């Protein structure tokens, strides 16, 4: 390699390095943008999940279930006179 070719090679290496820095900066910015988007989606999904948990606990409350059973389905607890006690003795039913 001659002395004249050395500055040209150094200039080409510097240009390639500068382009690589620009390209890597661009990639980093794109990835950061995608990360922000995913974090926003995670936040929205967590908010929906919290809302669904609250709705589930409201719908599954014992008071609401008893109210629906009595009012809508006309269900009543069995009368004490209907209860029978079954005892097992020695593996056979009496």
C-alpha positions in Angstrom: 0.0 0.0 0.0 1.4 3.3 -0.9 1.5 6.5 1.1 -1.2 8.1 -1.1 -3.7 5.3 -0.6 -3.5 5.5 3.2 -5.5 8.8 3.5 -8.1 7.5 1.1 -8.5 4.2 3.1 -8.8 6.2 6.4 -11.4 8.5 4.8 -13.4 5.5 3.6 -13.2 3.9 7.0 -14.3 7.1 8.7 -17.3 7.5 6.4 -18.3 3.8 6.9 -18.1 4.3 10.7 -20.2 7.5 10.5 -22.8 5.8 8.5 -22.8 2.8 10.9 -23.4 5.3 13.8 -26.3 6.9 12.0 -27.8 3.6 11.1 -27.5 2.2 14.7 -29.0 5.4 16.1 -31.9 5.0 13.8 -32.5 1.4 14.8 -32.3 2.4 18.5 -34.9 5.1 18.0 -37.2 2.6 16.2 -36.8 0.0 19.0 -37.5 2.6 21.7 -40.6 3.7 19.9 -41.8 0.1 19.7 -41.0 -0.4 23.4 -43.1 2.7 24.3 -46.0 1.3 22.2 -45.8 -2.1 24.0 -45.6 -0.4 27.4 -48.8 1.6 26.5 -50.5 -1.6 25.5 -49.5 -3.3 28.7 -50.8 -0.3 30.7 -54.2 -0.5 28.9 -54.5 -4.2 29.3 -53.7 -3.9 33.0 -56.4 -1.3 33.3 -58.9 -3.6 31.6 -57.9 -6.5 33.8 -58.4 -4.4 37.0 -61.8 -3.3 35.7 -62.8 -6.9 34.9 -61.7 -8.1 38.4 -63.8 -5.4 40.0 -66.8 -6.3 37.8 -66.3 -10.0 38.6 -66.2 -9.4 42.3 -69.4 -7.3 42.0 -71.3 -9.9 40.0 -70.2 -12.8 42.2 -71.0 -11.1 45.5 -73.1 -13.4 47.7 -75.8 -10.8 48.3 -76.4 -10.4 44.5 -76.5 -14.2 44.0 -79.0 -14.6 46.8 -81.1 -11.8 45.4 -81.2 -13.3 41.9 -82.0 -16.7 43.3 -84.9 -15.4 45.3 -86.3 -12.7 43.0 -85.7 -13.9 39.5 -85.6 -17.7 40.0 -88.1 -17.9 42.9 -85.7 -20.1 44.8 -86.2 -20.5 48.6 -84.1 -22.4 51.2 -85.7 -25.8 52.1 -88.0 -26.0 55.1 -86.6 -27.6 58.2 -89.5 -30.2 58.1 -88.1 -31.5 54.7 -84.6 -32.2 56.1 -83.7 -35.8 56.8 -80.6 -37.0 58.6 -79.1 -40.1 57.0 -76.7 -42.1 59.2 -74.3 -44.7 58.1 -73.4 -47.6 60.4 -71.1 -50.4 59.4 -71.0 -49.4 55.8 -74.7 -49.9 55.3 -77.4 -47.3 55.0 -80.4 -47.4 57.4 
